[in-house]
Amino acid sequence: MKITILCSNAQHPVNVYLQSWIDKNKSQHDIDLIRSKDELTYGSILFLISCSEIIAEANWKSYGKALVIHASDLPRGRGWSPHIWQIIDGATTLTLTLLEAAKKVDSGDVWKKIRIDVGKDALWDEINNLVFDAELELMSFAVENFDTIEPQPQANAIEPTYHPKRDPTDSRIDPQKSIQDQFNLIRVIDPDRFPAYLGLHECKYTLRLEESNA
């Protein structure tokens, strides 16, 4: 099977996981990891993983299926960075959805859903590990069930909800609020790519949260 994985950002932490999945499966499949829709060719499956580009139907028509993995219980939580917004709101269980790409973003037919538990004490890297491991499980499911899957449409009875795109200001910590009140925000922020920060005394301070074993 010829498989293409489109992940826009080479610095995204999911890349380590994607490479491990490629190494595990490359003896059985022809797998390419690309960064832009301009590199798309053809194949059986196109996986769109942490893809920030808008991929039009014309871009994936040369693939048997174009599949997206979205970290929410669709149709709830369409849009950007869904698991981040959910944890900030206090979620301790996440649902990841494997679905077909569609003209309307995050509206395609569903192949499979996986639920994972996220502890209230889990930090960003631990959360990534849970989410990315589940993504690899869904990718393997897609490959193994490609010829037999019967996708299901998203539930029409459920009103879709949408998350906005996060920007650097979403990593701002309010010095007037307690750490406890903002702990969910602090713990999901990637300290390397989107560090938490606060402004105080006309200065900007970067924060880093690490668990201490002492």
C-alpha positions in Angstrom: 0.0 0.0 0.0 1.3 3.5 -0.9 0.7 5.9 2.0 1.4 9.6 2.3 1.4 11.5 5.6 1.1 15.3 5.4 2.3 17.0 8.6 2.9 20.7 8.0 5.4 21.5 10.7 8.7 19.7 10.9 9.1 21.0 14.5 5.8 19.6 15.7 6.3 17.0 18.5 4.1 14.5 16.7 6.9 14.0 14.1 8.8 11.7 16.4 5.8 9.5 16.7 5.1 9.5 13.0 8.6 8.5 12.3 8.3 5.6 14.7 5.1 4.5 12.9 6.8 4.8 9.5 9.8 2.7 10.7 7.5 0.0 12.1 5.5 -0.2 8.8 7.9 0.6 6.0 8.8 -3.0 5.3 5.1 -3.6 4.4 4.1 -0.3 2.8 5.6 2.5 0.7 5.3 5.5 3.1 6.1 9.2 2.5 6.2 12.0 5.1 5.7 15.4 3.4 5.2 19.0 4.6 3.1 20.7 1.9 0.2 19.9 -0.3 2.5 20.8 -3.2 4.3 17.5 -2.6 1.2 15.4 -2.9 1.3 12.7 -5.5 -0.9 9.6 -5.4 -1.6 6.5 -3.3 -4.1 4.5 -1.3 -4.2 6.6 1.8 -3.4 10.2 2.5 -3.2 10.9 6.3 -3.6 14.6 7.3 -1.9 14.8 10.7 -1.4 18.2 12.4 -1.9 19.7 9.0 -2.3 23.5 9.0 -3.0 23.9 5.3 -6.5 23.8 3.8 -6.5 20.8 1.5 -9.1 21.0 -1.2 -10.7 18.0 -2.7 -8.7 18.5 -5.9 -5.5 18.0 -3.8 -6.5 14.5 -2.6 -8.4 13.1 -5.5 -5.5 11.0 -6.6 -5.7 9.0 -3.3 -8.1 6.2 -2.5 -9.0 7.9 0.8 -7.9 11.1 2.6 -8.1 10.7 6.3 -7.9 13.1 9.2 -7.4 12.4 12.9 -9.1 15.0 15.1 -8.9 15.1 18.9 -12.5 15.6 19.7 -15.8 13.7 19.8 -17.1 15.0 16.4 -19.3 16.8 15.5 -18.5 18.5 18.9 -15.2 20.3 18.9 -14.5 21.0 15.2 -11.7 23.4 14.5 -8.3 24.1 15.9 -6.3 22.4 18.8 -9.4 20.7 20.2 -7.8 18.7 22.9 -6.0 21.8 24.2 -9.3 23.7 24.6 -11.0 20.7 26.2 -8.3 20.3 28.9 -8.3 24.0 29.6 -12.1 23.6 30.2 -11.4 20.8 32.6 -11.9 17.6 30.5 -10.2 14.5 31.9 -11.4 12.2 29.0 -10.7 12.9 25.3 -12.1 11.3 22.2 -10.0 11.0 19.1 -11.9 10.6 15.8 -10.6 9.1 12.6 -12.6 10.5 9.7 -12.6 11.2 6.0 -11.6 14.5 4.7 -14.5 16.5 3.4 -15.2 19.9 1.7 -16.4 21.3 5.0 -13.6 21.0 7.6 -14.0 18.2 10.2 -17.4 17.1 8.8 -16.5 13.8 7.0 -17.7 10.3 7.7 -16.2 8.6 10.8 -14.1 5.5 10.6 -13.4 5.0 14.3 -13.2 6.8 17.7 -10.9 6.1 20.6 -11.3 7.5 24.1 -8.3 8.2 26.4 -8.1 9.3 30.0 -6.0 12.3 30.9 -5.0 12.8 34.5 -5.5 16.2 36.1 -1.8 16.2 36.9 -0.6 15.4 33.4 1.7 18.0 31.8 1.9 18.9 28.1 4.5 16.2 27.1 2.5 13.5 28.9 -0.7 14.6 27.2 1.1 14.6 23.9 2.2 11.0 24.5 -1.4 9.9 25.2 -2.8 11.7 22.2 -0.1 10.8 19.7 -0.1 7.1 20.7 -3.9 7.1 20.1 -3.3 8.7 16.7 -0.9 6.0 15.7 -3.4 3.4 16.8 -6.0 5.0 14.5 -3.6 5.1 11.6 -2.9 1.4 12.0 -6.6 0.7 12.2 -7.1 2.6 8.9 -4.4 0.6 7.1 -5.6 -2.8 8.5 -9.3 -2.1 7.7 -9.0 -0.1 4.5 -10.8 -2.6 2.3 -13.6 -3.5 4.7 -14.5 -0.3 6.7 -18.0 1.1 6.5 -17.7 4.7 7.5 -20.6 6.3 9.4 -21.9 9.9 9.0 -21.5 12.2 11.9 -24.6 12.4 14.1 -27.0 15.0 12.6 -28.9 15.2 15.9 -25.8 16.7 17.7 -25.2 20.4 17.1 -21.6 21.0 16.0 -19.3 23.1 18.1 -16.2 24.9 17.0 -12.8 25.9 18.5 -10.9 28.9 17.3 -7.2 28.8 16.2 -4.9 29.5 19.1 -2.3 32.2 18.9 0.6 33.3 21.2 -1.7 35.5 23.3 -3.6 32.3 24.4 -0.4 31.4 26.3 -0.6 34.5 28.5 -1.0 33.9 32.2 -2.9 36.5 34.2 -0.7 37.5 37.2 -3.9 38.6 39.1 -5.3 35.1 39.1 -4.1 32.1 41.1 -1.9 29.3 39.7 -4.6 26.8 40.7 -7.2 28.7 38.6 -4.9 28.7 35.6 -3.2 25.3 36.1 -5.0 23.6 33.2 -3.9 26.4 30.9 -0.3 26.3 32.1 0.1 22.5 31.9 -1.0 22.2 28.2 1.3 25.0 26.9 4.2 23.7 24.8 7.2 25.4 26.5 9.4 25.2 23.4 7.0 26.4 20.7 4.4 28.4 22.6 5.8 29.2 26.1 3.5 30.5 28.8 4.3 34.0 29.8 3.0 36.9 31.9 3.4 40.6 31.9 4.3 42.4 35.1 6.2 45.6 36.1 6.4 46.5 32.4 8.3 43.3 31.8 7.5 40.0 30.1 8.3 36.8 31.9 8.4 33.3 30.5 7.1 30.4 32.7 8.1 26.8 32.5 6.2 24.1 34.5 8.0 20.8 35.3 7.1 18.1 37.8 9.6 17.7 40.6 10.4 14.3 42.1 12.0 15.9 45.1 
